[in-house]
Structure formats: C-alpha cells, structure tokens
Amino acid sequence: MTRESIAWELAQLYDLTMRLRAECPWDRKQTQESIIAYTLEETHELADAIYERQTRGDDAVKGELGDLLFQVYFMSAVAEEQGLYDLGDVAAGIHAKLVRRHPHIFGEGQAETAEDVKRTWDVIKKVSEGREGIFHDVPASFPATLLAQKLQQRAAAVGFDWEQAVDVMAKVEEETEEIAEEMAAEQAGTGDPQRLADEVGDLLFSVINLSRKLKVDPELALRRSALRFRERVEAAAATATEDGHVFEDMKLQEQESYYQRAKDSLKR
C-alpha cells in the first residue's frame, strides 16, 4: 500500500470503531478497565501466531496484529468520548517519545551499537522523563518471567551483575542444593513450606538470570520446552492406543517407555 492508502485504511478503522462504540450495545457498555482482559488475550494470541508462523503463515500474524490494533483504537475511542484524549493524541505522544529517545537519529547523539542505544534510553528516561530509582516503572503486574528479566536488566545497567555466565551457573547449583536441604528437612518433619517455596523461587530467578547471561530468552526457551513436552506426551499416548493400551491407565515406567519412543521418533 502507499502512504495515502495506509492513512485511508486507518481512518476507515477509526470511523468503524466510533460507530461500534455508538451503536453496538456490547461495545457501548465497555470501559478501558473491562477491556484490559481482552487486550491481554489478543497480545498472547499475537505471540502464538508469531511463534507458529511456519505452520500458520503470515496471514495469521496479520490478523492478530489487526485484533491488537483495534484494542488501541477502542481504548482511545472511550477516552475521546470522555474528553480525555483521542487516537491522534496517542499517536502524537508515541511519536514525540520515539523522537526524544533516538537523539542519534534526530539529534546530535552518537550510537554505534544496540548497547549504545539502550544506554542512551536509560539516561533519557532518568533525565528527560524524570524517572527515578534503579527499578523505575517496572510493573509488578508483569508475568513473573518478564518481571525477573526486567529487574535483572535494570540491576545490570548499574553494574550489579555477575561477570560471566559460569558465575551464575554456580549460583544455580547453590540454589538447587538449598532446595535439596529443604526437601530433606520436610521429610524429617522440620521443614517449612514457605521456605521451600522461597528456595524454588530463588532457583527459578537464578535460571532466568543464567538465560540472560547466555542471551537466551527464558520465556521463548520455556515455551519451546513446554510445547515439545506436550507433543511428546500426545505422541506417546497415541502410540500406546495403537498398541491397544490406555496411556492414562499405565504405570509410570510404562508411560516413560512410550514417552522415550515418542521422543526418539519426533527427533528423527
């Protein structure tokens, strides 16, 4: 599409959004607060479409992007109706922020690498945008994996970080040993469930930290492992059914045998 065609399509979506808000009983009833759950749902569906691009295709990603875009339009329409701001104000705001945060493009700043750009952003956030503290504006409502990543990144930005991944690996091993100690205490009748939960949390936090040092996205890595596990268990259950067995009724050792067969088969 040309720039003019894109602007026309966006204007058409704006007109449609305003009409739905005015004429549809369900849309008219919604508030920004009530629509948040749907916005988060659309975000996750977009993530699924991107992760599964090879099987679902780019049209699926495009469709999910449209669903998410409509959420922005709709929330802006609600605000416009209340006399707070409108879609144009939202666009102008993000435009100004992006220009401000890229002085190496729109000003006299210098940035040769992605790391240089990140450092510039951190300075601008603190100086120009008045954000204070090491962990400024990290929402506690973030999913736990993302929250851990963000906090670790902010700490690293001020130098509070392990030098090498091998140092973090030692921490992972240490946390694993502490869990083993808590499990032993629990078996002896002297354990504390909260202390055990805390140690498990420490281990997870350390593993996420290790992922960061190895430049592996823990969310993507865990997602891939979870989906591989699902595929293998489903394949194991299907093979068991073909052999005349019910996977759910089998003993663990038998289930594990089918699981390993499925793992080897899928790997090939």
Beta strands, then each sheet from edge to edge (+ up, - down):
end
